[in-house]
Amino acid sequence: MDNLMQITKDATRGINKLLIVSLSADQTGQVEKLIDQTVIKAMLKGVDATLNCPVANQDTAHKIATAIRQKNDALIVNLPILR
């Protein structure tokens, strides 16, 4: 979870550097939330991709996808606490 927060903060800082006028504290929070949601959606797309594999590998893919989704659910629940 720390890695996701670091990715979010790095991306927000990068966006802020590109702007002529820096983001306000409220805007920074909104941008971080948007980046969090985007990263989570991207992770879920990756999980879905693991399910589109040959039948022989479906069981393994399902186990991996389930483990990723469980960790993702825990991440979503804990994100507000990390802020």
N, C-alpha and C positions, 0 to 999 in steps of 0.2 A: 504494500500500500504506500510505503514511503516513496517507492520509485514512481508511482503514478502522480503523487503530489509534486515530486520534483519535475516530472515531465510537464505538468500543468503550469507550475511556476516559471519554468524556463520558457515555455511557449508564450506565456503572458508577458514576460519581460521582453522577449523578442518582438512581440507585437507592439509593445509600448515604445521600443526603440525606433520602430518604423514610423510612428506617428509624429506629427509636428507638435501637437499639444499632448502632454502625458495624460493617461487615463486617471480619472478621479478614483478614490478608494472604492466607491460604489461600482463604478464601471469595471475596475480591476476584479472585484468579486464576481460580477456578472460574466466577464470574459473567462475567468477561471472555471466557473460552473459550466459554461458552454464547452470549454475544452475537456473538462471531466466527462461530460455526457458524450462528446464525440469520441473520446478514447474508449469509453466503455462500449459504445456501439460498434466501433471497429473490432474490439476484442470479441464481441458476440458474433460478428460476421466470420471471424476466424474459426470460432467454435462451430458455426453452421457449416463451414467449408470442410471440417473434419468428418462431418457426417455424409458427405458426398464422395465416398471412396468405395472401392470394390467390396463386394459382399463378404469376402474372406476377412477383411479388416474391419468390418462394421462393429464387432464387439469391442475391439480395442479402441476404435474411434469413439464409440458411445461412452466408454469408461473415461476417456480423456475429456470429452465434451462435458460429461457430468461433473468431473472434478473442477474443470475451469468455471463452469456455471456456478458451482457452490462457492468458489473463491470470489467470483464476481459478485454474487449476492451479498457475501460478507463485506466486500469492498463498498458496495452501494450503501449498505446499512451504516458503515463506519465513516463514510466521507464527511458527513456533517460534524462529526466528533473531531476529525483531523483539522478542521478549519480554525 
